[in-house]
Structures are given as structure tokens and as C-alpha cells.
């Protein structure tokens, strides 16, 4: 049986891995978005291409990840890697494939997001100080 790819669930998975709340994603997508709309979006099997691109830009995750991530497939790959890792001739599957650590990449992206939000907050505070100065003149 073919495993169906659920794009909304994939958005939720990646958003949660990055530690981003629905409200923050809604903010990144623009003023038409709310936490409730993100919640409904994450329940959709298929997401329109334009919207998927916007989410991809907001989360800094390739569109293909949302379109192609199949949980069962990932489990099978991990299972096969573990089961075949100790074969008789000592060859490991890891010797044939480059090591890519998605967790490190996600942590780096998360840190970039935090730095961006901190810069935005600093700019907001500076703007508020300028406005207060202007008002008090």
C-alpha cells in the first residue's frame, strides 16, 4: 500500500522541530494569517504551491521536504541502515553515503531565527524610544 504524503502534517513536524510556534509562523506569513489559520493549514493533505513556497521561505526549509517527506519511508531507511550496519564484510551503509546531520542544520536555522527576532525586537525598542522622544518635544 502506498503511503500518502500529508503536507500539512509535514509543515507541523518541521515547524515543531525548529521550535517555532504557530503564532510566529502566522506572523511570518503576513497579516492575513492567524494561529487558527496555521492550525487549519496543518490539517490539510495538500497545500497550494504558492503557499508552500511562502512557508518554505518562512521556515527556511526546502519546498521538497514538505512535498516528499514520508514518515514510513524515513522509518524504513533508518531500520535498514541499522539492520545492515553490521554485515559480515564489515561494510557500513554509512561508508556509501555522506553523513548529513539534519538536527545540526535545524538547530543552526533555529539559532538564526532567534537572532532575527532579537534584532527585530531591538529595532522596535529603538523605534519606540525615537517616537517617545518625538512625542515629548
C-alpha positions, -999 to 999 in steps of 0.1 A, spaced: 0 0 0 14 34 -10 20 58 19 2 91 14 22 123 20 4 147 43 19 182 35 1 199 65 15 174 89 50 178 74 47 216 79 38 209 116 67 185 120 93 209 107 78 239 125 79 220 158 115 207 151 125 243 147 107 253 179 85 278 161 50 284 174 20 286 152 17 323 161 52 330 149 47 313 116 14 332 111 34 364 118 60 355 92 33 347 66 17 381 69 -12 400 84 -39 377 68 -26 348 90 -35 338 125 -27 309 148 -61 294 140 -54 295 102 -20 278 107 -37 251 128 -62 245 100 -34 246 74 -15 218 93 -46 196 89 -46 198 51 -33 169 30 -23 192 1 -12 228 3 -12 252 -27 22 256 -43 24 294 -37 15 289 0 40 261 3 67 284 -11 59 311 14 60 285 43 93 272 28 108 308 29 95 314 64 109 282 79 139 281 56 131 245 47 131 234 10 96 230 -5 105 194 -15 108 185 22 71 193 27 61 175 -6 82 144 -2 86 136 35 70 102 41 73 91 77 71 54 69 99 58 43 121 75 68 115 47 93 123 21 67 156 39 58 166 41 94 156 5 101 175 -8 70 206 12 80 206 -2 115 199 -38 104 226 -38 76 252 -19 96 268 -50 110 270 -72 79 296 -99 75 323 -80 55 323 -50 79 310 -25 53 287 0 68 259 18 48 274 50 63 305 44 42 285 47 10 265 78 19 277 112 31 268 120 67 242 147 68 231 158 102 197 174 98 194 181 135 225 203 134 211 221 104 178 226 121 195 239 153 215 264 132 183 276 114 166 279 148 195 300 161 193 322 130 156 327 137 162 337 173 189 362 162 165 377 137 137 381 162 162 396 187 173 421 160 136 429 152 129 435 189 159 457 193 148 477 162 113 480 177 127 492 210 148 518 192 119 530 172 97 533 203 125 554 220 126 577 190 88 580 190 87 588 227 115 614 221 95 629 192 62 630 213 79 647 243 93 675 221 
